[in-house]
């Protein structure tokens, strides 16, 4: 499980997800149980060198067929492209 996740980009930005686990999204997101799976909503905070902050909310469907880490990595890649 990922308790903390961060990565650096070419622009010097840092993406931080704190207290993030499958059962408890902590400060970063929420998980809503719906029929057939979970609707997961993740809040990503981007902090750049000039201290500008951008917050992005990503929502995705999780039917339990993949590991949570894979869903998170996919969401992060999608976020990086935006």
Backbone as JSON Lines, residues from 0, in Angstrom:
{"i":0,"aa":"X","n":[0.85,-1.2,0.0],"ca":[0.0,0.0,0.0],"c":[0.87,1.24,0.0]}
{"i":1,"aa":"X","n":[0.32,2.31,-0.56],"ca":[1.09,3.54,-0.68],"c":[0.68,4.51,0.41]}
{"i":2,"aa":"X","n":[1.55,4.71,1.38],"ca":[1.28,5.7,2.42],"c":[1.71,7.09,1.96]}
{"i":3,"aa":"X","n":[2.72,7.14,1.1],"ca":[3.18,8.41,0.57],"c":[3.7,8.17,-0.83]}
{"i":4,"aa":"X","n":[3.35,9.06,-1.75],"ca":[3.77,8.89,-3.13],"c":[4.18,10.24,-3.67]}
{"i":5,"aa":"X","n":[5.37,10.32,-4.23],"ca":[5.79,11.59,-4.82],"c":[6.72,11.3,-5.97]}
{"i":6,"aa":"X","n":[6.74,12.2,-6.95],"ca":[7.67,12.04,-8.06],"c":[8.03,13.42,-8.59]}
{"i":7,"aa":"X","n":[9.19,13.52,-9.18],"ca":[9.67,14.8,-9.69],"c":[9.46,14.85,-11.2]}
{"i":8,"aa":"X","n":[9.2,16.04,-11.7],"ca":[9.03,16.21,-13.14],"c":[10.09,17.16,-13.65]}
{"i":9,"aa":"X","n":[10.15,17.31,-14.97],"ca":[11.18,18.16,-15.58],"c":[11.03,19.6,-15.14]}
{"i":10,"aa":"X","n":[9.8,20.03,-14.87],"ca":[9.57,21.42,-14.5],"c":[9.85,21.72,-13.04]}
{"i":11,"aa":"X","n":[10.35,20.72,-12.32],"ca":[10.65,20.93,-10.91],"c":[9.44,20.79,-10.02]}
{"i":12,"aa":"X","n":[8.34,20.27,-10.56],"ca":[7.13,20.11,-9.77],"c":[7.22,18.84,-8.93]}
{"i":13,"aa":"X","n":[6.5,18.84,-7.83],"ca":[6.41,17.66,-6.98],"c":[4.95,17.33,-6.78]}
{"i":14,"aa":"X","n":[4.6,16.08,-6.99],"ca":[3.23,15.64,-6.78],"c":[3.2,14.82,-5.5]}
{"i":15,"aa":"X","n":[2.33,15.19,-4.59],"ca":[2.3,14.51,-3.29],"c":[0.92,13.94,-2.99]}
{"i":16,"aa":"X","n":[0.9,12.7,-2.62],"ca":[-0.32,12.05,-2.14],"c":[-0.02,11.54,-0.74]}
{"i":17,"aa":"X","n":[-0.69,12.09,0.26],"ca":[-0.37,11.7,1.63],"c":[-1.45,10.81,2.22]}
{"i":18,"aa":"X","n":[-1.03,9.89,3.06],"ca":[-1.95,9.03,3.8],"c":[-2.91,8.31,2.87]}
{"i":19,"aa":"X","n":[-2.38,7.76,1.8],"ca":[-3.22,7.16,0.78],"c":[-3.16,5.64,0.87]}
{"i":20,"aa":"X","n":[-4.28,5.0,1.18],"ca":[-4.36,3.56,1.16],"c":[-5.65,3.15,0.47]}
{"i":21,"aa":"X","n":[-5.79,1.88,0.22],"ca":[-6.98,1.39,-0.49],"c":[-8.24,1.67,0.31]}
{"i":22,"aa":"X","n":[-8.19,1.45,1.62],"ca":[-9.4,1.57,2.44],"c":[-9.6,2.97,3.0]}
{"i":23,"aa":"X","n":[-8.54,3.75,3.07],"ca":[-8.64,5.09,3.64],"c":[-7.84,6.05,2.78]}
{"i":24,"aa":"X","n":[-8.52,6.93,2.06],"ca":[-7.83,7.85,1.19],"c":[-7.21,9.02,1.95]}
{"i":25,"aa":"X","n":[-7.54,9.15,3.22],"ca":[-6.92,10.18,4.02],"c":[-7.22,11.59,3.51]}
{"i":26,"aa":"X","n":[-6.2,12.41,3.42],"ca":[-6.38,13.8,3.06],"c":[-6.59,13.99,1.56]}
{"i":27,"aa":"X","n":[-6.39,12.93,0.79],"ca":[-6.28,13.12,-0.66],"c":[-7.54,12.76,-1.43]}
{"i":28,"aa":"X","n":[-8.38,11.93,-0.88],"ca":[-9.51,11.52,-1.69],"c":[-10.55,10.77,-0.92]}
{"i":29,"aa":"X","n":[-11.46,10.17,-1.65],"ca":[-12.54,9.43,-1.04],"c":[-12.92,8.25,-1.92]}
{"i":30,"aa":"X","n":[-13.6,7.29,-1.31],"ca":[-14.04,6.11,-2.03],"c":[-15.49,5.86,-1.67]}
{"i":31,"aa":"X","n":[-16.33,5.77,-2.69],"ca":[-17.76,5.55,-2.48],"c":[-18.15,4.19,-3.02]}
{"i":32,"aa":"X","n":[-18.72,3.36,-2.16],"ca":[-19.15,2.03,-2.58],"c":[-20.44,2.14,-3.37]}
{"i":33,"aa":"X","n":[-20.4,1.63,-4.6],"ca":[-21.59,1.59,-5.44],"c":[-21.75,0.16,-5.95]}
{"i":34,"aa":"X","n":[-22.83,-0.11,-6.62],"ca":[-23.09,-1.47,-7.08],"c":[-22.0,-1.93,-8.04]}
{"i":35,"aa":"X","n":[-21.33,-3.01,-7.7],"ca":[-20.32,-3.58,-8.57],"c":[-18.92,-3.08,-8.33]}
{"i":36,"aa":"X","n":[-18.75,-2.15,-7.42],"ca":[-17.39,-1.68,-7.18],"c":[-17.36,-0.38,-6.41]}
{"i":37,"aa":"X","n":[-16.29,0.4,-6.65],"ca":[-16.09,1.65,-5.95],"c":[-15.95,2.79,-6.94]}
{"i":38,"aa":"X","n":[-16.51,3.93,-6.59],"ca":[-16.21,5.16,-7.31],"c":[-15.17,5.9,-6.48]}
{"i":39,"aa":"X","n":[-13.96,6.05,-7.04],"ca":[-12.87,6.64,-6.27],"c":[-12.56,8.03,-6.8]}
{"i":40,"aa":"X","n":[-12.38,8.95,-5.86],"ca":[-12.07,10.32,-6.23],"c":[-10.78,10.72,-5.53]}
{"i":41,"aa":"X","n":[-9.82,11.17,-6.32],"ca":[-8.49,11.47,-5.81],"c":[-8.14,12.93,-6.07]}
{"i":42,"aa":"X","n":[-7.69,13.62,-5.02],"ca":[-7.27,15.01,-5.16],"c":[-5.75,15.08,-5.21]}
{"i":43,"aa":"X","n":[-5.21,15.63,-6.3],"ca":[-3.77,15.74,-6.48],"c":[-3.37,17.2,-6.33]}
{"i":44,"aa":"X","n":[-2.32,17.46,-5.59],"ca":[-1.81,18.82,-5.39],"c":[-0.45,18.94,-6.04]}
{"i":45,"aa":"X","n":[-0.29,19.95,-6.86],"ca":[0.96,20.18,-7.57],"c":[1.62,21.44,-7.02]}
{"i":46,"aa":"X","n":[2.87,21.3,-6.58],"ca":[3.62,22.44,-6.05],"c":[4.85,22.63,-6.91]}
{"i":47,"aa":"X","n":[4.99,23.79,-7.54],"ca":[6.12,24.05,-8.43],"c":[7.13,24.95,-7.73]}
{"i":48,"aa":"X","n":[8.24,25.22,-8.42],"ca":[9.33,25.96,-7.81],"c":[8.92,27.38,-7.42]}
{"i":49,"aa":"X","n":[7.99,27.98,-8.17],"ca":[7.55,29.33,-7.83],"c":[6.4,29.32,-6.83]}
{"i":50,"aa":"X","n":[6.19,28.16,-6.2],"ca":[5.21,27.99,-5.13],"c":[3.77,28.11,-5.62]}
{"i":51,"aa":"X","n":[3.58,28.04,-6.94],"ca":[2.22,28.0,-7.45],"c":[1.63,26.62,-7.17]}
{"i":52,"aa":"X","n":[0.36,26.6,-6.81],"ca":[-0.28,25.34,-6.45],"c":[-1.5,25.11,-7.35]}
{"i":53,"aa":"X","n":[-1.57,23.94,-7.92],"ca":[-2.73,23.55,-8.72],"c":[-3.3,22.27,-8.14]}
{"i":54,"aa":"X","n":[-4.6,22.24,-7.98],"ca":[-5.26,21.06,-7.45],"c":[-6.15,20.45,-8.52]}
{"i":55,"aa":"X","n":[-5.99,19.17,-8.73],"ca":[-6.77,18.46,-9.72],"c":[-7.51,17.31,-9.05]}
{"i":56,"aa":"X","n":[-8.76,17.13,-9.4],"ca":[-9.53,16.02,-8.87],"c":[-9.75,14.99,-9.98]}
{"i":57,"aa":"X","n":[-9.38,13.77,-9.72],"ca":[-9.53,12.68,-10.68],"c":[-10.53,11.67,-10.12]}
{"i":58,"aa":"X","n":[-11.49,11.31,-10.94],"ca":[-12.46,10.3,-10.54],"c":[-12.33,9.1,-11.47]}
{"i":59,"aa":"X","n":[-12.3,7.9,-10.89],"ca":[-12.26,6.71,-11.74],"c":[-13.01,5.57,-11.08]}
{"i":60,"aa":"X","n":[-13.34,4.6,-11.92],"ca":[-14.12,3.45,-11.49],"c":[-13.19,2.3,-11.16]}
{"i":61,"aa":"X","n":[-13.43,1.67,-10.03],"ca":[-12.61,0.56,-9.58],"c":[-13.52,-0.63,-9.31]}
{"i":62,"aa":"X","n":[-13.45,-1.64,-10.17],"ca":[-14.29,-2.83,-9.98],"c":[-13.55,-3.93,-9.24]}
{"i":63,"aa":"X","n":[-12.35,-3.61,-8.74],"ca":[-11.61,-4.59,-7.96],"c":[-10.78,-5.55,-8.79]}
{"i":64,"aa":"X","n":[-10.74,-5.35,-10.11],"ca":[-10.03,-6.31,-10.97],"c":[-8.54,-6.02,-11.06]}
{"i":65,"aa":"X","n":[-8.12,-4.81,-10.62],"ca":[-6.71,-4.46,-10.69],"c":[-6.24,-3.99,-9.32]}
{"i":66,"aa":"X","n":[-4.93,-4.04,-9.13],"ca":[-4.36,-3.54,-7.9],"c":[-4.55,-2.03,-7.82]}
{"i":67,"aa":"X","n":[-4.7,-1.53,-6.6],"ca":[-4.92,-0.11,-6.41],"c":[-3.75,0.72,-6.94]}
{"i":68,"aa":"X","n":[-2.53,0.2,-6.79],"ca":[-1.36,0.93,-7.26],"c":[-1.43,1.18,-8.77]}
{"i":69,"aa":"X","n":[-1.93,0.21,-9.53],"ca":[-2.05,0.39,-10.97],"c":[-3.03,1.5,-11.3]}
{"i":70,"aa":"X","n":[-4.15,1.56,-10.58],"ca":[-5.13,2.61,-10.8],"c":[-4.51,3.97,-10.5]}
{"i":71,"aa":"X","n":[-3.74,4.03,-9.42],"ca":[-3.11,5.29,-9.02],"c":[-2.08,5.74,-10.05]}
{"i":72,"aa":"X","n":[-1.26,4.81,-10.51],"ca":[-0.24,5.16,-11.5],"c":[-0.88,5.64,-12.79]}
{"i":73,"aa":"X","n":[-1.98,5.01,-13.21],"ca":[-2.69,5.44,-14.4],"c":[-3.23,6.85,-14.22]}
{"i":74,"aa":"X","n":[-3.79,7.12,-13.06],"ca":[-4.32,8.45,-12.78],"c":[-3.22,9.5,-12.8]}
{"i":75,"aa":"X","n":[-2.06,9.15,-12.26],"ca":[-0.94,10.09,-12.23],"c":[-0.43,10.39,-13.63]}
{"i":76,"aa":"X","n":[-0.35,9.36,-14.47],"ca":[0.1,9.58,-15.85],"c":[-0.89,10.46,-16.61]}
{"i":77,"aa":"X","n":[-2.17,10.21,-16.39],"ca":[-3.21,11.03,-17.03],"c":[-3.07,12.48,-16.57]}
{"i":78,"aa":"X","n":[-2.81,12.66,-15.28],"ca":[-2.69,14.0,-14.71],"c":[-1.47,14.72,-15.29]}
{"i":79,"aa":"X","n":[-0.38,14.0,-15.47],"ca":[0.84,14.61,-16.0],"c":[0.63,15.13,-17.42]}
{"i":80,"aa":"X","n":[-0.2,14.45,-18.2],"ca":[-0.42,14.87,-19.58],"c":[-1.28,16.12,-19.67]}
{"i":81,"aa":"X","n":[-2.08,16.37,-18.64],"ca":[-3.0,17.51,-18.69],"c":[-2.25,18.83,-18.51]}
